[in-house]
Amino acid sequence: MPFFRALVLLLLVVAAGSFACFAITGQERFKHFGLVVLKWTLVGAFAFFGVLILDRIS
């Protein structure tokens, strides 16, 4: 559990850093990379917490 929390936090920091690079440079590749990282971080987090909720219900 602590590993997963640290991984999600690290991925969110990477996405935020990418958006900061986009704000500074204006290069679209940073925005695209940040959106991809953010999307898959959220998908993974929702799946993980969905499994936890299902485990709690059963």
C-alpha positions in Angstrom: 0.0 0.0 0.0 2.7 2.6 0.8 4.5 1.7 -2.4 1.3 2.4 -4.5 0.7 5.7 -2.7 4.3 6.8 -3.4 4.0 5.7 -7.0 0.8 7.7 -7.5 2.4 10.7 -5.9 5.5 10.4 -8.0 3.4 10.2 -11.2 1.4 13.2 -10.2 4.6 15.2 -9.6 5.9 14.1 -13.0 2.6 15.3 -14.6 2.8 18.6 -12.7 6.4 19.1 -13.8 5.5 18.4 -17.4 2.7 21.0 -17.2 5.2 23.5 -15.7 7.6 22.8 -18.6 4.7 23.5 -21.0 3.9 26.7 -19.2 7.5 27.9 -19.4 8.4 26.7 -23.0 5.0 26.5 -24.7 6.0 23.3 -26.4 3.0 21.0 -27.0 4.9 17.8 -26.3 5.1 18.6 -22.6 1.4 19.1 -22.4 0.7 15.9 -24.3 3.1 13.9 -22.1 1.6 15.4 -18.9 -2.0 14.5 -20.0 -1.0 11.0 -20.9 0.7 10.5 -17.5 -2.2 12.0 -15.7 -4.7 9.9 -17.5 -3.0 6.6 -16.8 -2.3 7.6 -13.2 -6.0 8.2 -12.7 -7.0 5.0 -14.4 -4.6 3.0 -12.2 -5.7 4.7 -9.1 -9.4 4.1 -9.8 -8.7 0.5 -10.6 -6.8 0.1 -7.4 -9.4 1.7 -5.2 -12.1 -0.2 -7.0 -10.4 -3.5 -6.0 -10.1 -2.2 -2.4 -13.8 -1.3 -2.3 -14.8 -4.7 -3.8 -12.6 -6.4 -1.3 -14.3 -4.5 1.5 -17.8 -5.3 0.3 -17.2 -9.1 0.1 
